[in-house]
Amino acid sequence: MGCSILRSAVNGDYVAVVTTAPSLAIWNVSKKKSVLRDESLATFMCENRSICSLELTKEGNITIGLSDKTSYCYSYSLSAWMLIGHNQLDSQWYKELQTNKQQKSSSSQILGPLLQSQTSNPDPSTHQDKLHLHTVLMLEQQVLVAEDLSSLPECRLWLSSLVRYLTLRCEEDRLHSLLQRLLSSPQQTLFGEDKLGVMRELLKIVAINVDCQRVYSDFKQQVEWAETKR
């Protein structure tokens, strides 16, 4: 490899190694195959950043946690690193996330690569408006990244977290736009589940805030109408 090994991880058939270059290599041992060879970490590494964690899933997906509490995941389909976590998040949503993690753990389900990476407490010193924007953008990104990683249970979890956060913040316009985009999709499934079934579950979340009843009533009628057309 030409450089010293900085960190390593093993999960199932996969072995991952980070070197001091800094670069990443992943192998599938059972197939005796190189999955990723000398992938540079230079796009996000710098002098004041160091690697604190290296997470490898049984599917070979890799997540790197850094000392500044950011996290990056490698996308095989994009051949690029994706930012999937940072500490400038709304503490209200962070509590919701920890509840989701506990529920997933207690039900003996394996945490996906994105949920595993969210371990750092949010920074309370950041301006609230900025925290809110960061949180919404991060949740939206997590749904897309989970889909790219084919982690469908995480897609649904992040989508539910996004809807819950927008509901708690009474973001009616953004919430309406999101639900309309999901319902108007030509696909009959959403992240591996029946689309209308997913919509019904999301509406249960929206119903918890009486200030979002307009959105709830609108989409409840749309879902009921769509069910009659099946």
C-alpha positions in Angstrom: 0.0 0.0 0.0 3.0 2.3 0.4 1.7 4.0 3.6 1.1 3.2 7.2 -2.3 2.0 8.3 -4.2 4.6 10.3 -7.5 2.8 11.0 -9.1 -0.4 9.9 -12.6 -2.0 10.1 -14.0 -5.5 9.4 -17.7 -6.5 8.9 -18.7 -9.8 7.4 -16.9 -10.3 4.1 -15.5 -6.7 4.0 -12.3 -5.2 5.2 -11.6 -1.5 5.1 -8.3 0.3 5.7 -7.5 4.0 6.0 -3.8 5.0 5.4 -1.8 8.0 6.4 -1.8 9.1 2.7 -4.7 9.7 3.5 -6.6 7.2 1.4 -9.2 4.4 1.8 -9.2 0.8 0.5 -11.9 -1.8 0.8 -11.8 -5.5 -0.1 -14.3 -8.3 -0.3 -12.3 -11.1 1.3 -14.7 -14.0 0.3 -14.5 -13.0 -3.3 -10.8 -12.0 -3.1 -11.7 -8.8 -4.8 -10.7 -5.1 -4.4 -13.9 -3.0 -4.0 -12.3 0.4 -3.6 -8.6 1.1 -4.1 -6.6 4.1 -2.8 -9.7 6.4 -2.7 -8.3 9.8 -1.6 -9.7 11.5 1.5 -8.0 14.8 0.6 -11.4 16.3 -0.4 -12.4 16.7 3.2 -9.2 16.1 5.3 -7.0 19.0 6.5 -4.6 19.8 9.3 -7.2 20.6 11.9 -9.2 17.5 11.2 -8.5 13.9 12.3 -10.3 10.6 11.8 -12.2 9.6 15.0 -14.2 6.6 13.7 -14.5 4.2 10.8 -17.8 2.4 10.3 -18.2 -0.4 7.8 -21.5 -2.1 7.1 -22.0 -5.7 6.1 -22.9 -4.4 2.6 -19.5 -2.7 2.3 -20.7 0.9 2.8 -18.2 3.0 4.7 -18.7 6.0 7.0 -15.8 8.2 8.4 -16.3 10.4 11.5 -14.0 13.3 12.0 -12.8 15.3 15.0 -14.9 18.3 14.1 -18.1 16.1 14.5 -18.7 15.9 10.7 -19.2 12.6 9.0 -18.7 11.4 5.4 -20.0 8.4 3.5 -18.7 7.1 0.2 -21.2 6.7 -2.6 -20.3 4.0 -5.1 -22.8 5.1 -7.6 -21.5 8.7 -7.6 -17.9 7.8 -7.0 -17.7 10.6 -4.5 -17.8 11.4 -0.8 -21.0 12.8 0.7 -21.4 14.9 3.9 -23.9 13.1 6.0 -23.6 14.6 9.5 -22.5 17.7 11.4 -23.1 19.2 14.8 -25.0 22.3 13.7 -28.4 20.8 14.1 -31.5 21.8 16.0 -31.5 20.1 19.4 -35.2 19.4 19.2 -34.6 17.2 16.2 -31.5 15.7 17.8 -33.7 14.4 20.7 -36.1 12.9 18.2 -33.2 11.2 16.4 -31.9 9.6 19.7 -35.4 8.3 20.4 -35.4 6.7 16.9 -32.0 5.1 17.6 -33.2 3.7 20.9 -36.3 2.3 19.3 -34.3 0.7 16.5 -31.8 -0.8 19.0 -34.5 -2.1 21.4 -36.3 -3.9 18.5 -33.0 -5.7 17.6 -32.8 -4.0 14.2 -29.4 -3.2 12.7 -28.7 0.6 12.5 -27.9 1.7 9.0 -24.8 3.6 8.1 -26.3 7.0 8.4 -28.0 6.5 11.7 -24.8 5.0 13.1 -22.9 8.2 12.2 -25.2 10.6 14.2 -23.5 10.4 17.6 -22.4 13.9 18.3 -24.4 16.4 20.4 -25.4 19.5 18.4 -23.6 22.8 19.0 -25.9 25.0 21.1 -23.9 28.2 20.2 -25.1 28.3 16.6 -27.9 30.8 15.7 -31.3 29.1 15.8 -32.3 30.1 12.3 -29.1 28.7 11.0 -29.6 25.5 13.0 -33.1 25.2 11.6 -32.0 25.5 8.0 -29.1 23.1 8.5 -31.4 20.6 10.1 -34.0 20.7 7.3 -31.3 20.4 4.6 -29.5 17.6 6.4 -32.7 15.6 6.8 -33.5 16.0 3.2 -30.0 15.0 2.2 -30.1 11.9 4.5 -33.2 10.6 2.6 -31.3 11.0 -0.7 -28.1 9.4 0.6 -29.9 6.5 2.2 -31.7 5.9 -1.1 -28.3 5.9 -2.9 -27.0 3.4 -0.4 -30.1 1.2 -1.0 -30.9 1.4 2.8 -34.7 1.5 2.4 -35.5 1.2 6.1 -33.3 4.3 6.7 -35.0 6.1 3.9 -38.3 5.7 5.6 -36.9 6.6 9.0 -35.3 9.8 7.7 -38.4 10.7 5.8 -40.5 10.3 9.0 -37.9 12.4 10.9 -38.2 15.1 8.3 -42.0 15.2 8.4 -42.0 15.1 12.2 -39.5 18.0 12.4 -41.4 20.1 9.9 -44.6 19.3 11.9 -43.2 20.3 15.2 -41.9 23.5 13.7 -45.2 24.1 12.0 -43.6 24.5 8.6 -46.9 24.2 6.7 -45.7 25.3 3.3 -42.6 23.1 3.2 -44.6 20.2 4.7 -47.3 20.6 2.0 -44.7 20.7 -0.8 -43.0 17.5 0.5 -46.2 15.5 0.9 -47.4 16.6 -2.5 -44.2 15.6 -4.1 -44.4 12.1 -2.5 -48.1 11.6 -3.3 -47.8 12.8 -6.9 -45.0 10.4 -7.7 -46.0 8.0 -10.5 -44.5 5.1 -8.6 -46.9 2.9 -6.5 -44.2 2.3 -3.9 -42.1 4.6 -1.7 -38.8 3.2 -0.5 -40.0 -0.4 -0.8 -43.4 0.1 0.8 -46.9 0.8 -0.6 -47.0 4.6 -1.3 -50.5 5.2 0.2 -49.5 3.1 3.3 -46.5 5.3 3.7 -48.6 8.5 3.3 -51.0 7.3 6.0 -48.1 6.8 8.4 -46.8 10.2 7.7 -50.2 11.8 8.2 -50.3 10.2 11.7 -47.2 12.3 12.4 -48.7 15.5 11.0 -51.9 15.0 13.1 -49.9 15.5 16.3 -49.8 19.3 15.7 -53.2 20.9 15.6 -51.7 23.9 13.8 -51.0 21.6 10.9 -54.6 20.4 10.5 -55.1 22.2 7.2 -52.2 20.1 5.7 -53.5 16.9 7.4 -57.1 17.3 6.2 -56.0 18.2 2.6 -53.8 15.1 2.2 -56.1 12.8 4.2 -58.8 13.5 1.5 -56.2 13.0 -1.3 -55.1 9.7 0.1 -58.7 8.5 0.5 -59.6 9.6 -3.0 -56.5 7.8 -4.4 -57.5 4.6 -2.6 -60.9 4.6 -4.3 -59.2 4.7 -7.7 -57.3 1.5 -7.1 
